[in-house]
């Protein structure tokens, strides 16, 4: 046994030492990732004027400075926050530009407010001569799809490209039609179905269903952790994820699901975005997305996805470890499988001449 391995085992067996390391890791992240307020906020303020209650739905935007001139805007899934989702991709993205994280509000959600803030941020970057890449993860891809359908041509022109990781574009990706239940009902499917059916005016029912969803997301994260040896960074992120699950209010969680319910699958007869698009599908995507998922069907056939995304590449993310297949949006536990695909796409997109020389 090496000295390094022995020291790691000593640390892991000492909970107080491990806790101190976890706190330190969280502190170091907080130094790098800081709250960011764009200079342009006119759409956000206009949204507030139209609906005074929308203040509770404002997203929190954070920035992590990078060295390049091509920023990435990250839109997370239901959980964790964007700031935690790409913990193991941060170094890669910083090589090309700053990272902007959009964390959804704990107390509510509004697609209108989200769109206003995202457009303000894109315009802010455009005035600096920067075109961002937009990275959506799971639910964030549905938000992005809906956003692109309703935003103007100028905003499209100010977007460098899209990265869609384990995209969920419609409720039908997660909930099957009632006549297709031969394989049993999955825990996430069952949970979402009950939230979707909840009465918006019945706070008791909403609280009951959201509490059920908290247990569901905790179970999914714990399943991902499995029998893995979690590093200090994993433990710091785990604490953040648990905080999101615990402190997102019932109303906040419910309104995120309502946004998902209101997503409309894009028309395949029209282009959604003409710039470069990378889609990363996990090899075990079907463990979360149902067999009848229209999004899985679309991205399995170039003749379909090229109608919406003419410059689209679809990659299947696979693990080299037998029995450890890559799960839906598993950027935290399977970063070794995701990162080479992301790095290769960034390099080809941003440095084509260098790639040709190589």
Protein Blocks (a to p, Z undefined) as FASTA:
>chain_A
ZZklmmmmmmmmmmklmmmmmmmmmmmmmmmmccdddfblklmmmmmmmmmklmmmpccd
dddddfblbdcdddddfbdcfklmmmmmmmmmmmnoccddddddfkbccfklmmmmmmmm
mmmmmmnopacddddehjlmmmmmmmmmmmcfklmmmpgbdcdehiafbfklmmccfklm
mnopafklmmmmmmmmpcfklmklmmmmmmmmmmmmmmmmmmmnmmaccdfklmmmmmmm
mmmmmmmcfklmmmmmmmmmmpccddfkbcfbfcdcdddddfklmmmmcfklmklmmmmp
mklmmmmmmpaccdddddfbehiaccehilklmmmmmmmmmmmmmmmmmmmmlmmmZZ
